[in-house]
């Protein structure tokens, strides 16, 4: 389930996230240990999850979590997709 829009979908559609020292880290290959959360690789879902404080809840951490790395990655991805569509 995506922690942003809360739509159930197959895992391959979602980006796995883990927390490393209070930083949200994307784990696209699913190789990092620890509790994971899944979100659509989409800025809209990310922002929804942030607004709902879904990340700390998903990881059962008091938060706040540093989401800068994840945000930058999703923003970069969105830019690339726009380029592809041109
Ligand atoms: Zn979503």
PDB file of the backbone (N, CA, C, O) and the ligand in Angstrom, with CONECT records:
HET     ZN  A 101       1
ATOM      1  N   UNK A   1       0.841  -1.204   0.000  1.00  0.00           N
ATOM      2  CA  UNK A   1       0.000   0.000   0.000  1.00  0.00           C
ATOM      3  C   UNK A   1       0.870   1.245   0.000  1.00  0.00           C
ATOM      4  O   UNK A   1       1.888   1.299   0.690  1.00  0.00           O
ATOM      5  N   UNK A   2       0.476   2.229  -0.762  1.00  0.00           N
ATOM      6  CA  UNK A   2       1.194   3.498  -0.798  1.00  0.00           C
ATOM      7  C   UNK A   2       0.828   4.303   0.449  1.00  0.00           C
ATOM      8  O   UNK A   2      -0.353   4.499   0.735  1.00  0.00           O
ATOM      9  N   UNK A   3       1.839   4.772   1.197  1.00  0.00           N
ATOM     10  CA  UNK A   3       1.535   5.522   2.416  1.00  0.00           C
ATOM     11  C   UNK A   3       1.023   6.931   2.096  1.00  0.00           C
ATOM     12  O   UNK A   3       0.550   7.634   2.989  1.00  0.00           O
ATOM     13  N   UNK A   4       1.116   7.344   0.824  1.00  0.00           N
ATOM     14  CA  UNK A   4       0.622   8.662   0.424  1.00  0.00           C
ATOM     15  C   UNK A   4      -0.867   8.613   0.121  1.00  0.00           C
ATOM     16  O   UNK A   4      -1.681   9.137   0.881  1.00  0.00           O
ATOM     17  N   UNK A   5      -1.221   7.975  -1.003  1.00  0.00           N
ATOM     18  CA  UNK A   5      -2.620   7.957  -1.429  1.00  0.00           C
ATOM     19  C   UNK A   5      -3.370   6.760  -0.848  1.00  0.00           C
ATOM     20  O   UNK A   5      -4.588   6.667  -1.000  1.00  0.00           O
ATOM     21  N   UNK A   6      -2.665   5.849  -0.187  1.00  0.00           N
ATOM     22  CA  UNK A   6      -3.249   4.689   0.479  1.00  0.00           C
ATOM     23  C   UNK A   6      -3.961   3.744  -0.471  1.00  0.00           C
ATOM     24  O   UNK A   6      -4.879   3.023  -0.082  1.00  0.00           O
ATOM     25  N   UNK A   7      -3.523   3.757  -1.724  1.00  0.00           N
ATOM     26  CA  UNK A   7      -4.058   2.807  -2.689  1.00  0.00           C
ATOM     27  C   UNK A   7      -3.215   1.546  -2.625  1.00  0.00           C
ATOM     28  O   UNK A   7      -1.985   1.593  -2.607  1.00  0.00           O
ATOM     29  N   UNK A   8      -3.905   0.425  -2.592  1.00  0.00           N
ATOM     30  CA  UNK A   8      -3.204  -0.854  -2.613  1.00  0.00           C
ATOM     31  C   UNK A   8      -2.786  -1.169  -4.031  1.00  0.00           C
ATOM     32  O   UNK A   8      -3.591  -1.053  -4.955  1.00  0.00           O
ATOM     33  N   UNK A   9      -1.564  -1.560  -4.215  1.00  0.00           N
ATOM     34  CA  UNK A   9      -1.091  -1.900  -5.552  1.00  0.00           C
ATOM     35  C   UNK A   9       0.071  -2.870  -5.431  1.00  0.00           C
ATOM     36  O   UNK A   9       0.532  -3.163  -4.328  1.00  0.00           O
ATOM     37  N   UNK A  10       0.537  -3.361  -6.553  1.00  0.00           N
ATOM     38  CA  UNK A  10       1.651  -4.313  -6.494  1.00  0.00           C
ATOM     39  C   UNK A  10       2.930  -3.588  -6.086  1.00  0.00           C
ATOM     40  O   UNK A  10       3.117  -2.407  -6.380  1.00  0.00           O
ATOM     41  N   UNK A  11       3.797  -4.316  -5.408  1.00  0.00           N
ATOM     42  CA  UNK A  11       5.011  -3.701  -4.879  1.00  0.00           C
ATOM     43  C   UNK A  11       5.888  -3.111  -5.973  1.00  0.00           C
ATOM     44  O   UNK A  11       6.602  -2.134  -5.746  1.00  0.00           O
ATOM     45  N   UNK A  12       5.831  -3.708  -7.166  1.00  0.00           N
ATOM     46  CA  UNK A  12       6.722  -3.233  -8.226  1.00  0.00           C
ATOM     47  C   UNK A  12       6.345  -1.831  -8.694  1.00  0.00           C
ATOM     48  O   UNK A  12       7.147  -1.160  -9.345  1.00  0.00           O
ATOM     49  N   UNK A  13       5.131  -1.381  -8.367  1.00  0.00           N
ATOM     50  CA  UNK A  13       4.725  -0.021  -8.719  1.00  0.00           C
ATOM     51  C   UNK A  13       5.192   0.989  -7.686  1.00  0.00           C
ATOM     52  O   UNK A  13       5.132   2.196  -7.920  1.00  0.00           O
ATOM     53  N   UNK A  14       5.655   0.505  -6.552  1.00  0.00           N
ATOM     54  CA  UNK A  14       5.959   1.403  -5.445  1.00  0.00           C
ATOM     55  C   UNK A  14       7.458   1.466  -5.184  1.00  0.00           C
ATOM     56  O   UNK A  14       8.214   0.555  -5.523  1.00  0.00           O
ATOM     57  N   UNK A  15       7.857   2.567  -4.574  1.00  0.00           N
ATOM     58  CA  UNK A  15       9.254   2.736  -4.179  1.00  0.00           C
ATOM     59  C   UNK A  15       9.375   2.379  -2.701  1.00  0.00           C
ATOM     60  O   UNK A  15       8.657   2.913  -1.856  1.00  0.00           O
ATOM     61  N   UNK A  16      10.302   1.462  -2.407  1.00  0.00           N
ATOM     62  CA  UNK A  16      10.514   1.099  -1.009  1.00  0.00           C
ATOM     63  C   UNK A  16      11.377   2.152  -0.330  1.00  0.00           C
ATOM     64  O   UNK A  16      12.336   2.662  -0.910  1.00  0.00           O
ATOM     65  N   UNK A  17      11.024   2.463   0.895  1.00  0.00           N
ATOM     66  CA  UNK A  17      11.788   3.428   1.684  1.00  0.00           C
ATOM     67  C   UNK A  17      12.229   2.774   2.979  1.00  0.00           C
ATOM     68  O   UNK A  17      11.520   1.947   3.554  1.00  0.00           O
ATOM     69  N   UNK A  18      13.399   3.157   3.419  1.00  0.00           N
ATOM     70  CA  UNK A  18      13.817   2.756   4.750  1.00  0.00           C
ATOM     71  C   UNK A  18      14.322   4.002   5.465  1.00  0.00           C
ATOM     72  O   UNK A  18      14.544   5.039   4.840  1.00  0.00           O
ATOM     73  N   UNK A  19      14.501   3.897   6.760  1.00  0.00           N
ATOM     74  CA  UNK A  19      15.024   5.017   7.525  1.00  0.00           C
ATOM     75  C   UNK A  19      16.417   4.659   8.028  1.00  0.00           C
ATOM     76  O   UNK A  19      16.616   3.634   8.680  1.00  0.00           O
ATOM     77  N   UNK A  20      17.378   5.526   7.710  1.00  0.00           N
ATOM     78  CA  UNK A  20      18.736   5.359   8.197  1.00  0.00           C
ATOM     79  C   UNK A  20      19.088   6.599   8.995  1.00  0.00           C
ATOM     80  O   UNK A  20      19.266   7.681   8.434  1.00  0.00           O
ATOM     81  N   UNK A  21      19.187   6.441  10.282  1.00  0.00           N
ATOM     82  CA  UNK A  21      19.503   7.563  11.172  1.00  0.00           C
ATOM     83  C   UNK A  21      18.584   8.766  10.929  1.00  0.00           C
ATOM     84  O   UNK A  21      19.042   9.882  10.687  1.00  0.00           O
ATOM     85  N   UNK A  22      17.280   8.504  11.000  1.00  0.00           N
ATOM     86  CA  UNK A  22      16.254   9.543  10.866  1.00  0.00           C
ATOM     87  C   UNK A  22      16.183  10.183   9.481  1.00  0.00           C
ATOM     88  O   UNK A  22      15.543  11.219   9.305  1.00  0.00           O
ATOM     89  N   UNK A  23      16.837   9.568   8.507  1.00  0.00           N
ATOM     90  CA  UNK A  23      16.742  10.067   7.130  1.00  0.00           C
ATOM     91  C   UNK A  23      15.977   9.036   6.304  1.00  0.00           C
ATOM     92  O   UNK A  23      16.284   7.845   6.331  1.00  0.00           O
ATOM     93  N   UNK A  24      14.971   9.521   5.567  1.00  0.00           N
ATOM     94  CA  UNK A  24      14.225   8.651   4.659  1.00  0.00           C
ATOM     95  C   UNK A  24      15.102   8.376   3.445  1.00  0.00           C
ATOM     96  O   UNK A  24      15.530   9.299   2.751  1.00  0.00           O
ATOM     97  N   UNK A  25      15.362   7.101   3.197  1.00  0.00           N
ATOM     98  CA  UNK A  25      16.253   6.720   2.102  1.00  0.00           C
ATOM     99  C   UNK A  25      15.493   5.847   1.118  1.00  0.00           C
ATOM    100  O   UNK A  25      14.909   4.837   1.511  1.00  0.00           O
ATOM    101  N   UNK A  26      15.492   6.225  -0.169  1.00  0.00           N
ATOM    102  CA  UNK A  26      14.864   5.362  -1.171  1.00  0.00           C
ATOM    103  C   UNK A  26      15.665   4.072  -1.323  1.00  0.00           C
ATOM    104  O   UNK A  26      16.895   4.085  -1.317  1.00  0.00           O
ATOM    105  N   UNK A  27      14.952   2.970  -1.458  1.00  0.00           N
ATOM    106  CA  UNK A  27      15.604   1.670  -1.591  1.00  0.00           C
ATOM    107  C   UNK A  27      14.977   0.938  -2.777  1.00  0.00           C
ATOM    108  O   UNK A  27      14.263  -0.048  -2.599  1.00  0.00           O
ATOM    109  N   UNK A  28      15.249   1.430  -3.993  1.00  0.00           N
ATOM    110  CA  UNK A  28      14.545   0.886  -5.176  1.00  0.00           C
ATOM    111  C   UNK A  28      14.788  -0.602  -5.389  1.00  0.00           C
ATOM    112  O   UNK A  28      13.942  -1.286  -5.966  1.00  0.00           O
ATOM    113  N   UNK A  29      15.924  -1.113  -4.937  1.00  0.00           N
ATOM    114  CA  UNK A  29      16.204  -2.534  -5.168  1.00  0.00           C
ATOM    115  C   UNK A  29      15.779  -3.410  -3.997  1.00  0.00           C
ATOM    116  O   UNK A  29      15.917  -4.632  -4.044  1.00  0.00           O
ATOM    117  N   UNK A  30      15.259  -2.776  -2.941  1.00  0.00           N
ATOM    118  CA  UNK A  30      14.762  -3.552  -1.815  1.00  0.00           C
ATOM    119  C   UNK A  30      15.854  -4.298  -1.069  1.00  0.00           C
ATOM    120  O   UNK A  30      15.625  -5.394  -0.557  1.00  0.00           O
ATOM    121  N   UNK A  31      17.028  -3.715  -1.006  1.00  0.00           N
ATOM    122  CA  UNK A  31      18.163  -4.444  -0.424  1.00  0.00           C
ATOM    123  C   UNK A  31      18.518  -3.990   0.982  1.00  0.00           C
ATOM    124  O   UNK A  31      19.244  -4.685   1.694  1.00  0.00           O
ATOM    125  N   UNK A  32      18.018  -2.841   1.384  1.00  0.00           N
ATOM    126  CA  UNK A  32      18.423  -2.331   2.692  1.00  0.00           C
ATOM    127  C   UNK A  32      17.629  -3.028   3.785  1.00  0.00           C
ATOM    128  O   UNK A  32      16.447  -3.325   3.611  1.00  0.00           O
ATOM    129  N   UNK A  33      18.276  -3.284   4.903  1.00  0.00           N
ATOM    130  CA  UNK A  33      17.603  -3.983   5.991  1.00  0.00           C
ATOM    131  C   UNK A  33      16.670  -3.053   6.765  1.00  0.00           C
ATOM    132  O   UNK A  33      16.722  -1.831   6.622  1.00  0.00           O
ATOM    133  N   UNK A  34      15.834  -3.649   7.570  1.00  0.00           N
ATOM    134  CA  UNK A  34      14.977  -2.862   8.449  1.00  0.00           C
ATOM    135  C   UNK A  34      13.578  -2.723   7.912  1.00  0.00           C
ATOM    136  O   UNK A  34      13.256  -3.186   6.818  1.00  0.00           O
ATOM    137  N   UNK A  35      12.753  -2.073   8.709  1.00  0.00           N
ATOM    138  CA  UNK A  35      11.364  -1.866   8.361  1.00  0.00           C
ATOM    139  C   UNK A  35      11.274  -0.956   7.137  1.00  0.00           C
ATOM    140  O   UNK A  35      11.969   0.056   7.059  1.00  0.00           O
ATOM    141  N   UNK A  36      10.432  -1.313   6.202  1.00  0.00           N
ATOM    142  CA  UNK A  36      10.261  -0.504   5.002  1.00  0.00           C
ATOM    143  C   UNK A  36       8.857   0.067   4.917  1.00  0.00           C
ATOM    144  O   UNK A  36       7.920  -0.444   5.530  1.00  0.00           O
ATOM    145  N   UNK A  37       8.734   1.128   4.150  1.00  0.00           N
ATOM    146  CA  UNK A  37       7.418   1.656   3.798  1.00  0.00           C
ATOM    147  C   UNK A  37       7.421   1.832   2.287  1.00  0.00           C
ATOM    148  O   UNK A  37       8.479   1.957   1.670  1.00  0.00           O
ATOM    149  N   UNK A  38       6.241   1.840   1.702  1.00  0.00           N
ATOM    150  CA  UNK A  38       6.171   1.952   0.251  1.00  0.00           C
ATOM    151  C   UNK A  38       5.342   3.157  -0.161  1.00  0.00           C
ATOM    152  O   UNK A  38       4.317   3.467   0.448  1.00  0.00           O
ATOM    153  N   UNK A  39       5.807   3.830  -1.208  1.00  0.00           N
ATOM    154  CA  UNK A  39       5.096   4.994  -1.713  1.00  0.00           C
ATOM    155  C   UNK A  39       5.231   4.988  -3.240  1.00  0.00           C
ATOM    156  O   UNK A  39       6.237   4.528  -3.780  1.00  0.00           O
ATOM    157  N   UNK A  40       4.211   5.500  -3.922  1.00  0.00           N
ATOM    158  CA  UNK A  40       4.368   5.683  -5.363  1.00  0.00           C
ATOM    159  C   UNK A  40       5.542   6.621  -5.606  1.00  0.00           C
ATOM    160  O   UNK A  40       5.684   7.610  -4.888  1.00  0.00           O
ATOM    161  N   UNK A  41       6.386   6.344  -6.591  1.00  0.00           N
ATOM    162  CA  UNK A  41       7.499   7.257  -6.877  1.00  0.00           C
ATOM    163  C   UNK A  41       6.969   8.523  -7.538  1.00  0.00           C
ATOM    164  O   UNK A  41       7.195   8.763  -8.724  1.00  0.00           O
ATOM    165  N   UNK A  42       6.278   9.307  -6.769  1.00  0.00           N
ATOM    166  CA  UNK A  42       5.491  10.407  -7.294  1.00  0.00           C
ATOM    167  C   UNK A  42       5.461  11.509  -6.238  1.00  0.00           C
ATOM    168  O   UNK A  42       5.179  11.247  -5.068  1.00  0.00           O
ATOM    169  N   UNK A  43       5.754  12.745  -6.654  1.00  0.00           N
ATOM    170  CA  UNK A  43       5.812  13.841  -5.683  1.00  0.00           C
ATOM    171  C   UNK A  43       4.474  14.067  -4.985  1.00  0.00           C
ATOM    172  O   UNK A  43       4.432  14.424  -3.807  1.00  0.00           O
ATOM    173  N   UNK A  44       3.385  13.858  -5.716  1.00  0.00           N
ATOM    174  CA  UNK A  44       2.068  14.087  -5.123  1.00  0.00           C
ATOM    175  C   UNK A  44       1.831  13.142  -3.950  1.00  0.00           C
ATOM    176  O   UNK A  44       1.329  13.554  -2.904  1.00  0.00           O
ATOM    177  N   UNK A  45       2.194  11.884  -4.128  1.00  0.00           N
ATOM    178  CA  UNK A  45       2.013  10.903  -3.057  1.00  0.00           C
ATOM    179  C   UNK A  45       2.958  11.200  -1.899  1.00  0.00           C
ATOM    180  O   UNK A  45       2.593  11.056  -0.732  1.00  0.00           O
ATOM    181  N   UNK A  46       4.162  11.610  -2.234  1.00  0.00           N
ATOM    182  CA  UNK A  46       5.139  11.956  -1.203  1.00  0.00           C
ATOM    183  C   UNK A  46       4.622  13.108  -0.344  1.00  0.00           C
ATOM    184  O   UNK A  46       4.699  13.066   0.884  1.00  0.00           O
ATOM    185  N   UNK A  47       4.091  14.142  -1.012  1.00  0.00           N
ATOM    186  CA  UNK A  47       3.617  15.307  -0.261  1.00  0.00           C
ATOM    187  C   UNK A  47       2.391  14.973   0.576  1.00  0.00           C
ATOM    188  O   UNK A  47       2.216  15.478   1.685  1.00  0.00           O
ATOM    189  N   UNK A  48       1.561  14.123   0.028  1.00  0.00           N
ATOM    190  CA  UNK A  48       0.393  13.659   0.773  1.00  0.00           C
ATOM    191  C   UNK A  48       0.846  12.919   2.037  1.00  0.00           C
ATOM    192  O   UNK A  48       0.314  13.139   3.125  1.00  0.00           O
ATOM    193  N   UNK A  49       1.817  12.058   1.873  1.00  0.00           N
ATOM    194  CA  UNK A  49       2.323  11.280   3.004  1.00  0.00           C
ATOM    195  C   UNK A  49       2.947  12.202   4.050  1.00  0.00           C
ATOM    196  O   UNK A  49       2.784  11.992   5.252  1.00  0.00           O
ATOM    197  N   UNK A  50       3.658  13.216   3.584  1.00  0.00           N
ATOM    198  CA  UNK A  50       4.283  14.160   4.508  1.00  0.00           C
ATOM    199  C   UNK A  50       3.224  14.918   5.305  1.00  0.00           C
ATOM    200  O   UNK A  50       3.324  15.074   6.522  1.00  0.00           O
ATOM    201  N   UNK A  51       2.210  15.382   4.582  1.00  0.00           N
ATOM    202  CA  UNK A  51       1.174  16.171   5.229  1.00  0.00           C
ATOM    203  C   UNK A  51       0.423  15.344   6.273  1.00  0.00           C
ATOM    204  O   UNK A  51       0.009  15.855   7.314  1.00  0.00           O
ATOM    205  N   UNK A  52       0.259  14.058   5.969  1.00  0.00           N
ATOM    206  CA  UNK A  52      -0.461  13.195   6.898  1.00  0.00           C
ATOM    207  C   UNK A  52       0.469  12.603   7.948  1.00  0.00           C
ATOM    208  O   UNK A  52       0.045  11.793   8.772  1.00  0.00           O
ATOM    209  N   UNK A  53       1.744  13.010   7.919  1.00  0.00           N
ATOM    210  CA  UNK A  53       2.757  12.436   8.829  1.00  0.00           C
ATOM    211  C   UNK A  53       2.738  10.922   8.741  1.00  0.00           C
ATOM    212  O   UNK A  53       2.855  10.223   9.748  1.00  0.00           O
ATOM    213  N   UNK A  54       2.590  10.436   7.538  1.00  0.00           N
ATOM    214  CA  UNK A  54       2.462   8.987   7.355  1.00  0.00           C
ATOM    215  C   UNK A  54       3.800   8.273   7.493  1.00  0.00           C
ATOM    216  O   UNK A  54       3.835   7.088   7.823  1.00  0.00           O
ATOM    217  N   UNK A  55       4.892   8.971   7.249  1.00  0.00           N
ATOM    218  CA  UNK A  55       6.189   8.285   7.288  1.00  0.00           C
ATOM    219  C   UNK A  55       6.570   7.849   8.701  1.00  0.00           C
ATOM    220  O   UNK A  55       6.866   6.674   8.915  1.00  0.00           O
ATOM    221  N   UNK A  56       6.572   8.764   9.670  1.00  0.00           N
ATOM    222  CA  UNK A  56       6.905   8.295  11.026  1.00  0.00           C
ATOM    223  C   UNK A  56       5.972   7.180  11.485  1.00  0.00           C
ATOM    224  O   UNK A  56       6.399   6.243  12.160  1.00  0.00           O
ATOM    225  N   UNK A  57       4.701   7.283  11.118  1.00  0.00           N
ATOM    226  CA  UNK A  57       3.745   6.271  11.533  1.00  0.00           C
ATOM    227  C   UNK A  57       4.072   4.923  10.886  1.00  0.00           C
ATOM    228  O   UNK A  57       4.012   3.876  11.531  1.00  0.00           O
ATOM    229  N   UNK A  58       4.420   4.973   9.600  1.00  0.00           N
ATOM    230  CA  UNK A  58       4.726   3.735   8.896  1.00  0.00           C
ATOM    231  C   UNK A  58       5.950   3.047   9.496  1.00  0.00           C
ATOM    232  O   UNK A  58       6.036   1.820   9.531  1.00  0.00           O
ATOM    233  N   UNK A  59       6.887   3.854   9.964  1.00  0.00           N
ATOM    234  CA  UNK A  59       8.115   3.287  10.530  1.00  0.00           C
ATOM    235  C   UNK A  59       8.028   3.128  12.044  1.00  0.00           C
ATOM    236  O   UNK A  59       8.966   2.648  12.682  1.00  0.00           O
ATOM    237  N   UNK A  60       6.907   3.532  12.607  1.00  0.00           N
ATOM    238  CA  UNK A  60       6.722   3.486  14.061  1.00  0.00           C
ATOM    239  C   UNK A  60       7.835   4.239  14.781  1.00  0.00           C
ATOM    240  O   UNK A  60       8.402   3.765  15.765  1.00  0.00           O
ATOM    241  N   UNK A  61       8.124   5.410  14.265  1.00  0.00           N
ATOM    242  CA  UNK A  61       9.126   6.280  14.878  1.00  0.00           C
ATOM    243  C   UNK A  61       8.441   7.564  15.322  1.00  0.00           C
ATOM    244  O   UNK A  61       7.437   7.962  14.732  1.00  0.00           O
ATOM    245  N   UNK A  62       8.970   8.221  16.356  1.00  0.00           N
ATOM    246  CA  UNK A  62       8.357   9.470  16.794  1.00  0.00           C
ATOM    247  C   UNK A  62       8.538  10.600  15.776  1.00  0.00           C
ATOM    248  O   UNK A  62       7.778  11.568  15.791  1.00  0.00           O
ATOM    249  N   UNK A  63       9.534  10.489  14.895  1.00  0.00           N
ATOM    250  CA  UNK A  63       9.792  11.539  13.919  1.00  0.00           C
ATOM    251  C   UNK A  63      10.374  12.776  14.562  1.00  0.00           C
ATOM    252  O   UNK A  63      10.655  12.739  15.760  1.00  0.00           O
ATOM    253  N   UNK A  64      10.574  13.875  13.844  1.00  0.00           N
ATOM    254  CA  UNK A  64      10.382  13.966  12.394  1.00  0.00           C
ATOM    255  C   UNK A  64      11.516  13.286  11.639  1.00  0.00           C
ATOM    256  O   UNK A  64      12.610  13.090  12.168  1.00  0.00           O
ATOM    257  N   UNK A  65      11.227  12.932  10.388  1.00  0.00           N
ATOM    258  CA  UNK A  65      12.235  12.292   9.550  1.00  0.00           C
ATOM    259  C   UNK A  65      12.700  13.275   8.473  1.00  0.00           C
ATOM    260  O   UNK A  65      11.930  14.100   7.980  1.00  0.00           O
ATOM    261  N   UNK A  66      13.955  13.163   8.132  1.00  0.00           N
ATOM    262  CA  UNK A  66      14.516  14.023   7.090  1.00  0.00           C
ATOM    263  C   UNK A  66      14.158  13.442   5.723  1.00  0.00           C
ATOM    264  O   UNK A  66      14.625  12.367   5.346  1.00  0.00           O
ATOM    265  N   UNK A  67      13.325  14.172   4.994  1.00  0.00           N
ATOM    266  CA  UNK A  67      12.853  13.644   3.714  1.00  0.00           C
ATOM    267  C   UNK A  67      13.501  14.335   2.524  1.00  0.00           C
ATOM    268  O   UNK A  67      13.055  14.166   1.388  1.00  0.00           O
ATOM    269  N   UNK A  68      14.548  15.111   2.775  1.00  0.00           N
ATOM    270  CA  UNK A  68      15.182  15.895   1.701  1.00  0.00           C
ATOM    271  C   UNK A  68      15.730  15.030   0.574  1.00  0.00           C
ATOM    272  O   UNK A  68      15.574  15.369  -0.599  1.00  0.00           O
ATOM    273  N   UNK A  69      16.368  13.918   0.919  1.00  0.00           N
ATOM    274  CA  UNK A  69      16.967  13.045  -0.092  1.00  0.00           C
ATOM    275  C   UNK A  69      15.871  12.466  -0.985  1.00  0.00           C
ATOM    276  O   UNK A  69      15.993  12.430  -2.209  1.00  0.00           O
ATOM    277  N   UNK A  70      14.808  12.018  -0.340  1.00  0.00           N
ATOM    278  CA  UNK A  70      13.711  11.401  -1.068  1.00  0.00           C
ATOM    279  C   UNK A  70      13.032  12.421  -1.983  1.00  0.00           C
ATOM    280  O   UNK A  70      12.740  12.131  -3.143  1.00  0.00           O
ATOM    281  N   UNK A  71      12.783  13.621  -1.443  1.00  0.00           N
ATOM    282  CA  UNK A  71      12.136  14.665  -2.230  1.00  0.00           C
ATOM    283  C   UNK A  71      12.972  15.001  -3.467  1.00  0.00           C
ATOM    284  O   UNK A  71      12.441  15.131  -4.571  1.00  0.00           O
ATOM    285  N   UNK A  72      14.279  15.139  -3.268  1.00  0.00           N
ATOM    286  CA  UNK A  72      15.159  15.475  -4.392  1.00  0.00           C
ATOM    287  C   UNK A  72      15.115  14.387  -5.454  1.00  0.00           C
ATOM    288  O   UNK A  72      15.115  14.669  -6.652  1.00  0.00           O
ATOM    289  N   UNK A  73      15.077  13.150  -5.001  1.00  0.00           N
ATOM    290  CA  UNK A  73      15.053  12.046  -5.942  1.00  0.00           C
ATOM    291  C   UNK A  73      13.759  12.036  -6.760  1.00  0.00           C
ATOM    292  O   UNK A  73      13.778  11.835  -7.974  1.00  0.00           O
ATOM    293  N   UNK A  74      12.648  12.256  -6.077  1.00  0.00           N
ATOM    294  CA  UNK A  74      11.359  12.241  -6.776  1.00  0.00           C
ATOM    295  C   UNK A  74      11.247  13.433  -7.722  1.00  0.00           C
ATOM    296  O   UNK A  74      10.696  13.311  -8.816  1.00  0.00           O
ATOM    297  N   UNK A  75      11.766  14.580  -7.303  1.00  0.00           N
ATOM    298  CA  UNK A  75      11.735  15.770  -8.160  1.00  0.00           C
ATOM    299  C   UNK A  75      12.561  15.526  -9.418  1.00  0.00           C
ATOM    300  O   UNK A  75      12.158  15.887 -10.524  1.00  0.00           O
ATOM    301  N   UNK A  76      13.710  14.914  -9.232  1.00  0.00           N
ATOM    302  CA  UNK A  76      14.588  14.593 -10.366  1.00  0.00           C
ATOM    303  C   UNK A  76      13.887  13.635 -11.324  1.00  0.00           C
ATOM    304  O   UNK A  76      13.948  13.798 -12.542  1.00  0.00           O
ATOM    305  N   UNK A  77      13.228  12.643 -10.756  1.00  0.00           N
ATOM    306  CA  UNK A  77      12.521  11.657 -11.557  1.00  0.00           C
ATOM    307  C   UNK A  77      11.396  12.307 -12.362  1.00  0.00           C
ATOM    308  O   UNK A  77      11.187  11.981 -13.531  1.00  0.00           O
ATOM    309  N   UNK A  78      10.675  13.232 -11.722  1.00  0.00           N
ATOM    310  CA  UNK A  78       9.578  13.918 -12.394  1.00  0.00           C
ATOM    311  C   UNK A  78      10.113  14.736 -13.572  1.00  0.00           C
ATOM    312  O   UNK A  78       9.505  14.787 -14.641  1.00  0.00           O
ATOM    313  N   UNK A  79      11.261  15.370 -13.349  1.00  0.00           N
ATOM    314  CA  UNK A  79      11.874  16.147 -14.435  1.00  0.00           C
ATOM    315  C   UNK A  79      12.220  15.249 -15.604  1.00  0.00           C
ATOM    316  O   UNK A  79      11.970  15.599 -16.757  1.00  0.00           O
ATOM    317  N   UNK A  80      12.789  14.103 -15.316  1.00  0.00           N
ATOM    318  CA  UNK A  80      13.189  13.175 -16.378  1.00  0.00           C
ATOM    319  C   UNK A  80      11.971  12.687 -17.151  1.00  0.00           C
ATOM    320  O   UNK A  80      12.014  12.561 -18.375  1.00  0.00           O
ATOM    321  N   UNK A  81      10.889  12.413 -16.433  1.00  0.00           N
ATOM    322  CA  UNK A  81       9.678  11.948 -17.118  1.00  0.00           C
ATOM    323  C   UNK A  81       9.131  13.019 -18.038  1.00  0.00           C
ATOM    324  O   UNK A  81       8.661  12.724 -19.137  1.00  0.00           O
ATOM    325  N   UNK A  82       9.193  14.263 -17.588  1.00  0.00           N
ATOM    326  CA  UNK A  82       8.746  15.366 -18.452  1.00  0.00           C
ATOM    327  C   UNK A  82       9.597  15.444 -19.702  1.00  0.00           C
ATOM    328  O   UNK A  82       9.083  15.662 -20.799  1.00  0.00           O
ATOM    329  N   UNK A  83      10.888  15.268 -19.539  1.00  0.00           N
ATOM    330  CA  UNK A  83      11.772  15.301 -20.700  1.00  0.00           C
ATOM    331  C   UNK A  83      11.428  14.185 -21.679  1.00  0.00           C
ATOM    332  O   UNK A  83      11.441  14.380 -22.894  1.00  0.00           O
ATOM    333  N   UNK A  84      11.117  13.008 -21.127  1.00  0.00           N
ATOM    334  CA  UNK A  84      10.796  11.876 -21.988  1.00  0.00           C
ATOM    335  C   UNK A  84       9.545  12.134 -22.808  1.00  0.00           C
ATOM    336  O   UNK A  84       9.426  11.677 -23.945  1.00  0.00           O
ATOM    337  N   UNK A  85       8.620  12.866 -22.221  1.00  0.00           N
ATOM    338  CA  UNK A  85       7.346  13.082 -22.907  1.00  0.00           C
ATOM    339  C   UNK A  85       7.456  14.107 -24.025  1.00  0.00           C
ATOM    340  O   UNK A  85       6.579  14.188 -24.884  1.00  0.00           O
ATOM    341  N   UNK A  86       8.532  14.890 -24.018  1.00  0.00           N
ATOM    342  CA  UNK A  86       8.677  15.925 -25.046  1.00  0.00           C
ATOM    343  C   UNK A  86       9.096  15.361 -26.392  1.00  0.00           C
ATOM    344  O   UNK A  86       9.257  16.112 -27.353  1.00  0.00           O
TER     345      UNK A  86
HETATM  346 ZN    ZN A 101       0.341   6.775  -3.968  1.00  0.00          ZN
END
